[in-house]
C-alpha cells in the first residue's frame, strides 16, 4: 500500500490495542457496532427522534438537506460520546457544516446518479443475457454499496475531524469500506432490513432510521479506525 492509499491519521499517537484485538476476534467488528448503536439509540431515542424529524423537514427544503444531515451526525456523535444533545447542538452544527456538508452531498449525489445510470444501462443491455452478465450487474451493485458506505464514513469523519478536507474524508471512507468488507455487507443488510421495515411502518424513516444509520457509521468508524478519531476514543474510554 503506497502513501496515497493510507488512512489520513490524526496527529496524535494511534491506539494499536483495539485493532489488534479485532484482528484476533473478527466477529467483534460485526457485533459491537450494532450493539453500541442500539444501546445509544435506546438511551436517547426521544432526542434522536426529534433530530431525525428536523432532518426530514429541512431535507424537504432541499437547501437545508445536507446541513441537516451533518447536524444529525453531530447529534449522533454527541449521543455516542454521552454528551448533552439538544437543539443548540443541532442548530450550531447546521451553521458549522453548511458548506462542507453541501460539498460532500453534491459529490455523493453525483456518484449515486452515475452508479444508478451505469447499473440500469448494464442490466438493460447485458444483465439478463448470461450468467456472466448477471455477475457483472452484481459487481456494479456492490460498487454502489461501497460508495454509500464511503459517504457514511465521510459524514462521520466530517463531524469528528474539522481539519480533514473533502478529498481526505472521501479517501478515508473508501479505504475503510474496502478494507472491511464484512462490516460493509453487514451494515448494508441491517440498513436494508430497516428500510424494508419502513415500508410497513413509514414513521420509521423520519423518526428512527436516520439516527440508527448515523450511529452505526460512527461506531464502525470508532471500532475500525480509532487512530483517525483519537479525541473521541479518549472520551469513549471515560464514559464506556
Residue pairs with C-beta under 8 A, 6 or more apart in sequence:
5 175
6 175
7 172
7 175
7 176
7 225
7 227
7 228
8 164
8 168
8 171
8 172
8 228
9 227
9 228
10 161
10 227
10 228
10 229
10 230
10 231
12 230
12 231
13 230
14 226
14 227
14 230
15 226
15 227
15 230
15 233
18 223
18 226
18 233
19 224
19 226
21 28
22 28
22 29
22 223
22 224
26 182
28 223
29 180
29 182
29 183
29 223
29 224
30 182
30 183
30 186
32 219
32 223
33 183
33 187
33 216
33 219
33 220
33 222
33 223
34 186
34 190
34 216
36 80
36 215
36 219
37 212
37 215
37 216
37 219
40 76
40 79
40 80
40 215
40 219
41 48
41 79
41 208
41 211
41 212
41 215
43 79
44 79
44 85
45 208
47 75
47 79
47 85
47 86
48 75
48 76
48 79
48 85
48 208
48 211
49 207
49 208
49 211
50 87
51 71
51 72
51 75
51 76
51 85
51 90
51 211
52 72
52 206
52 207
52 208
52 209
52 210
52 211
53 206
53 207
54 68
54 71
54 72
54 90
55 68
55 69
55 71
55 72
55 210
56 205
56 206
56 210
58 64
58 65
58 67
58 68
58 94
59 65
59 68
59 69
64 94
65 105
66 98
66 101
66 102
66 104
66 105
66 106
67 93
67 94
67 95
67 97
67 98
67 101
67 102
68 94
69 101
69 105
69 155
70 93
70 94
70 96
70 97
70 98
70 100
70 101
70 155
70 158
70 159
71 89
71 90
71 91
71 93
71 94
71 97
72 90
72 210
72 211
72 214
73 93
73 155
73 156
73 158
73 159
73 214
73 217
73 218
74 89
74 90
74 92
74 93
74 97
74 159
75 85
75 89
75 90
75 93
75 211
75 214
76 211
76 214
76 215
76 218
77 156
77 159
77 160
77 218
77 232
78 84
78 85
78 89
79 85
79 215
80 215
80 218
80 219
80 222
80 232
80 236
81 232
81 235
81 236
81 239
82 235
82 239
83 89
93 159
97 158
97 159
100 158
100 166
101 158
103 166
104 151
104 154
104 155
104 158
104 166
104 169
104 170
107 166
107 170
108 147
108 151
108 154
111 147
111 151
112 144
112 147
112 148
115 140
115 143
115 144
115 147
116 144
118 140
119 137
119 140
119 141
119 144
122 133
122 136
122 137
122 140
123 137
126 133
126 136
126 137
127 133
127 134
127 136
127 137
128 134
145 184
145 185
145 188
146 174
146 177
146 178
146 184
148 188
149 173
149 176
149 177
149 184
149 187
149 188
150 170
150 173
150 174
150 176
150 177
151 173
152 173
152 187
152 213
152 216
152 217
152 220
153 169
153 172
153 173
153 176
153 177
153 217
153 220
153 221
154 169
154 170
154 172
154 173
155 214
155 217
156 214
156 217
156 218
156 220
156 221
157 164
157 169
157 172
157 173
157 221
157 228
157 229
158 164
158 169
160 218
160 221
160 228
160 229
160 231
160 232
161 228
161 229
164 172
172 225
172 228
176 220
176 221
176 224
176 225
177 184
179 224
180 220
180 224
183 220
183 224
187 216
187 217
187 220
190 216
191 213
191 216
194 204
194 208
194 209
194 212
194 213
195 205
195 209
197 204
198 204
198 205
198 209
221 228
221 229
222 229
222 232
222 233
222 236
226 233
